[in-house]
């Protein structure tokens, strides 16, 4: 193995979050600053917020609901064939 090609590993790397929480871990860096940690991240806290300045989330949800409503009103080929077959059988039964 080649010598002096790997970075130096620090056992006591201090990680500090924007919320104020700090903890120690091992890393090749001496200090790490992060914006989110497990104490302030929405996924872990359960307080998920959508930052939506251009109403994109609402527009997407409206579009999805329109597509779902249109799909509920449409009938597939199999359903149409079954209905037409049922009508034919009903006509034959009415004539007989």
Number of C-alpha atoms within 10 A of each C-alpha: 4 5 5 7 7 8 9 11 12 14 13 15 17 18 19 18 18 12 13 10 13 14 10 13 13 14 17 14 15 15 15 15 11 11 11 14 17 11 13 17 14 13 11 11 10 9 9 10 8 7 9 9 7 8 9 12 13 11 11 11 11 12 12 12 12 12 12 12 11 11 11 9 9 11 10 9 9 9 11 12 11 11 12 12 12 12 12 12 11 11 11 10 9 8 6 5
